[in-house]
Amino acid sequence: MTESRTESSEWLIYRGAGEPHDGMDRLPPPPPWRDFASRETAGLGADGSQNRRLGAHRHLAELHRPGAEELEMINAALYLRRPLLVTGSPGAGKSTLAHSVAYELGLGNVLKWSVVSRSTLQDGLYHYDAIARLQDVQIAAQGGFGSAPGSPGAVEGIGSYIRLGPLGTALLPSDTPRVLLIDELDKSDIDLPNDLLNVLEEGEFAIPELERVADRLPDGEAEVLTADGAKVRVRDGRVRCRAFPFVVLTSNGERDFPAPLMRRCIHLELGRPDHKRLATFVRAHLGDEAARRGDDLITHFLERSRSELLATDQLLNAIYLTDAAAPTSRDRLADLLIQRLDRPR
């Protein structure tokens, strides 16, 4: 009994023994989708999100192609310059789709707006930090600078306190479209889908704080920050796109959307992935060998998903951990990691 327990606990880093030890030295590298250090080596302007979303071994899965309907809907959205509304169960690949399009078409990093129940249209467009500006003006006044040119109180300095959100950044004028992911729109307040209508239809929005002082700004322009951290100039207090962004709205199907939004979107429903697609997904993230060794877990996952709500993220976690840690209780640990999401709480 003791020997069996020792053998099954060899993979444990934290043992609950109450004594310090050097177990962290045995901790293997993180899963590729949780490797945040890769952001430092991902290249200029990259944030590492493509590797985490598409997989560090995505070249091994290059023979896999999306289904015909999926391709047609994506291209319809590109041709028509309409948002793509992607619905499906958790882990079906809805968010990954945006990264895949950006990667293949060379459209740069994906701008992501993660929607929560408190999200408003303003959050997606821009934020004006009036409190920070007031504090800086007070500090400058104490130093005797007041509204002198170059001081926080000077009108030309107002842009330093404005930062565009993901949607606002995506609507900046450019020759090629940006890719914008509005993730989990179904979690939003009931008003947000309707609030999006005008901006998505017109491809422009106003920044009232800049409009009011545009006639006092040099050439009517103010320099503001983007969601990427870059500095851009906004003229006359309005942001107008030239190339409409490729907008992907995702939903887990937790609510219905109003008809006006639906008619302005191309709707794509992602079904439950089959064995081939799941194996490709695992291969892209963990490599060929891990996919081969985890084939039985993929099969078991598919069998359970016929009657239970599961997410492919859970499958990745189980295959990585059972492969990296190699516990003797492999199946039991996999079942602990892949728990149904629709179970009663």
Secondary structure, 3 states (H helix, E strand, C coil): CHHHHHHHCCCCCCCCCCCCCCHHHHCCCCCHHHCHHHHHCCCCCCCCHHHHHHCCCHHHHCCCCCCHHHHHHHHHHHHHCCCEEEECCCCCCHHHHHHHHHHHHCCCCCEEEECCCCCCHHHHHEEECHHHHHHHHHHHHHCCCCCCCCCCCCHHHHHHHEEECHHHHHCCCCCCCCEEEEECHHHCCCCHHHHHHHHHHHCEEECHHHHCCHHHCHHHEEEEECCCCCEEEEECCEEECCCCCEEEEEECCCCCCCHHHHHCCEEEECCCCCHHHHHHHHHHHHCHHHHHHCHHHHHHHHHHHCCCCCCHHHHHHHHHHHHHCCCCCHHHHHHHHCCCCCCCC
